[in-house]
């Protein structure tokens, strides 16, 4: 047995695939996602997420 610690490897794909036609087709739509990260930051807080979830369960 070796005295060296076991090294963990990153779980990544070794194959790079770029479909230029798809990139060009969708690139102009990227701006539609602006501001979405703020929503995820707000929902990252457990209390806020529970409140939002509770609000979805009931109608007025």
C-alpha positions as CSV (number, residue, x, y, z in Angstrom):
1,X,0.0,0.0,0.0
2,X,1.1,3.5,-0.7
3,X,1.5,6.2,2.0
4,X,0.3,8.9,-0.4
5,X,-3.2,10.1,-0.1
6,X,-5.7,9.3,-2.8
7,X,-6.2,12.1,-5.2
8,X,-9.8,13.0,-6.2
9,X,-10.3,13.8,-9.9
10,X,-12.8,16.3,-11.1
11,X,-15.9,15.0,-12.7
12,X,-15.6,16.6,-16.1
13,X,-16.2,15.6,-19.7
14,X,-13.0,15.2,-21.7
15,X,-14.8,15.9,-25.0
16,X,-15.4,19.4,-26.2
17,X,-18.3,19.8,-28.6
18,X,-19.2,23.2,-30.1
19,X,-22.1,23.5,-32.6
20,X,-21.4,26.9,-34.1
21,X,-24.7,27.0,-35.8
22,X,-26.6,26.6,-32.5
23,X,-24.4,29.1,-30.7
24,X,-25.0,31.7,-33.4
25,X,-28.8,31.0,-33.4
26,X,-29.1,31.3,-29.6
27,X,-26.5,33.9,-28.8
28,X,-28.8,36.9,-29.4
29,X,-31.3,35.5,-26.8
30,X,-28.8,35.4,-23.9
31,X,-29.9,38.9,-22.8
32,X,-33.3,37.4,-21.8
33,X,-31.6,35.9,-18.8
34,X,-30.4,39.2,-17.3
35,X,-31.7,39.6,-13.7
36,X,-32.6,35.9,-13.3
37,X,-29.6,35.3,-11.0
38,X,-31.1,37.8,-8.5
39,X,-34.1,35.5,-8.2
40,X,-31.9,32.5,-7.4
41,X,-29.9,34.5,-4.9
42,X,-33.2,35.4,-3.1
43,X,-34.4,31.9,-3.1
44,X,-31.1,30.6,-1.8
45,X,-32.2,31.8,1.6
46,X,-34.1,28.9,3.3
47,X,-36.6,31.2,5.0
48,X,-37.5,33.1,1.9
49,X,-37.8,29.9,-0.1
50,X,-40.2,28.5,2.5
51,X,-42.3,31.6,2.3
52,X,-42.4,31.5,-1.5
53,X,-43.3,27.8,-1.4
54,X,-46.1,28.4,1.1
55,X,-47.5,31.1,-1.1
56,X,-47.7,28.8,-4.0
57,X,-49.7,26.2,-2.1
58,X,-52.7,28.4,-1.4
59,X,-54.9,30.7,-3.3
60,X,-56.1,33.8,-1.5
